[in-house]
């Protein structure tokens, strides 16, 4: 992501506020980012961060779905490395809502998309995303088989 982009800057400051336990300040910054977006790229980034602080799993699913929709609309190669995280967050939203078959599907999409993540100096982000995917797949492991058994 472009660190000089105004929306990215707002979200970066928001993360700092969130990590410091100031959720209301973070939510305001994320909302400011959303309100100042000028492209699908920026809308994707803002929606991704807005999703983080939603009160209910259903609201988080909505904003995670919006983030993916904007990423797909943006058709921006700079967002390719963001897709594993977008899919991971959608998977977790579905898991939280007990939509385990959908959760599994998005975890598998995240796993496939994670192949482009670097393992070098940017490896911390990659490792975090890949660990989230692995843990999620373990939690919903039986969901695919259960769904197939219901349709058989």
C-alpha positions in Angstrom: 0.0 0.0 0.0 1.1 3.5 -0.7 2.1 5.0 2.7 1.6 8.5 1.3 -2.0 8.0 0.3 -4.3 10.1 2.6 -6.7 7.2 3.3 -3.8 4.8 4.1 -2.3 7.5 6.4 -5.6 7.8 8.3 -5.9 4.1 8.7 -2.3 3.8 9.9 -3.0 6.4 12.6 -6.2 4.5 13.4 -4.2 1.3 13.9 -2.0 3.2 16.4 -5.1 4.4 18.3 -6.7 0.9 18.2 -3.5 -0.7 19.5 -3.4 1.9 22.3 -6.9 0.9 23.3 -8.6 4.0 22.0 -11.2 2.3 19.9 -13.5 5.3 19.6 -10.6 7.4 18.2 -9.6 4.6 15.9 -13.2 4.1 14.6 -13.4 7.9 13.9 -10.2 7.8 11.9 -11.4 4.7 9.9 -14.7 6.5 9.3 -12.8 9.6 8.2 -10.8 7.4 5.8 -14.0 6.0 4.4 -15.5 9.5 4.0 -12.5 10.8 2.2 -12.0 7.9 -0.3 -11.8 8.9 -3.9 -11.3 5.5 -5.6 -12.2 1.8 -5.2 -8.7 1.2 -4.1 -9.1 3.7 -1.2 -12.7 2.4 -0.5 -11.2 -1.1 -0.1 -8.6 0.0 2.4 -11.1 2.1 4.4 -13.8 -0.7 4.5 -11.1 -3.2 5.6 -10.3 -1.1 8.6 -14.0 -0.1 9.3 -14.7 -3.8 9.6 -12.2 -4.2 12.4 -14.3 -2.3 15.0 -17.9 -3.4 14.2 -20.2 -4.3 17.1 -21.6 -7.5 15.6 -20.2 -10.3 13.5 -22.9 -9.5 10.9 -21.7 -5.9 10.6 -18.1 -7.1 10.3 -19.2 -9.5 7.5 -20.9 -6.6 5.7 -17.7 -4.4 5.8 -15.4 -7.3 5.0 -17.6 -8.0 2.0 -17.5 -4.4 0.9 -13.7 -4.4 1.2 -13.5 -7.4 -1.1 -16.0 -5.9 -3.5 -14.0 -2.7 -3.8 -10.8 -4.6 -4.2 -12.3 -6.5 -7.1 -13.6 -3.3 -8.7 -10.3 -1.5 -8.3 -8.5 -4.0 -10.5 -5.3 -2.6 -9.0 -2.2 -4.8 -9.0 -1.1 -3.0 -5.8 -4.0 -4.8 -4.0 -3.0 -8.3 -5.0 -1.1 -8.8 -1.8 -4.1 -7.6 0.1 -6.4 -10.4 -1.1 -5.2 -13.1 1.3 -6.1 -10.8 4.2 -9.4 -9.8 2.7 -10.3 -13.5 2.2 -9.1 -14.3 5.7 -11.2 -11.7 7.3 -14.3 -12.8 5.3 -13.6 -16.3 6.4 -13.4 -15.3 10.1 -16.7 -13.3 9.7 -18.5 -16.3 8.3 -17.0 -18.5 11.0 -18.1 -16.1 13.7 -21.7 -16.4 12.2 -21.4 -20.2 12.2 -21.5 -20.2 8.4 -18.8 -22.8 8.4 -19.0 -24.0 4.8 -18.6 -20.4 3.7 -15.8 -19.9 6.2 -14.0 -22.9 4.8 -14.4 -21.6 1.3 -12.9 -18.2 2.1 -10.1 -19.8 4.1 -9.2 -21.9 1.1 -9.3 -18.8 -1.2 -7.0 -17.0 1.3 -4.6 -20.0 1.3 -4.5 -19.9 -2.5 -4.0 -16.2 -2.7 -1.3 -16.3 0.1 1.1 -17.9 -2.4 2.1 -14.4 -3.6 3.0 -13.2 -0.1 6.8 -12.7 0.4 8.7 -14.7 3.0 11.7 -12.3 3.2 11.8 -9.0 5.1 8.0 -8.6 4.9 7.7 -12.1 6.3 6.0 -11.0 9.5 2.9 -9.9 7.8 3.0 -13.0 5.6 3.5 -15.3 8.6 0.6 -13.7 10.5 -1.8 -14.1 7.6 -0.7 -17.6 6.8 -0.9 -18.6 10.5 -4.5 -17.1 10.6 -5.4 -19.2 7.5 -3.9 -22.4 9.0 -5.7 -21.9 12.3 -9.0 -21.0 10.6 -8.8 -24.1 8.4 -8.2 -26.3 11.5 -11.2 -24.8 13.2 -13.5 -25.4 10.3 -11.9 -28.6 9.1 -15.1 -30.7 9.2 -17.3 -28.0 7.6 -16.7 -29.1 4.0 -17.3 -32.7 4.7 -20.5 -32.0 6.7 -21.9 -29.8 3.9 -21.1 -32.5 1.3 -22.8 -35.1 3.5 -25.9 -33.0 3.7 -26.1 -32.7 -0.1 -25.5 -36.4 -0.7 
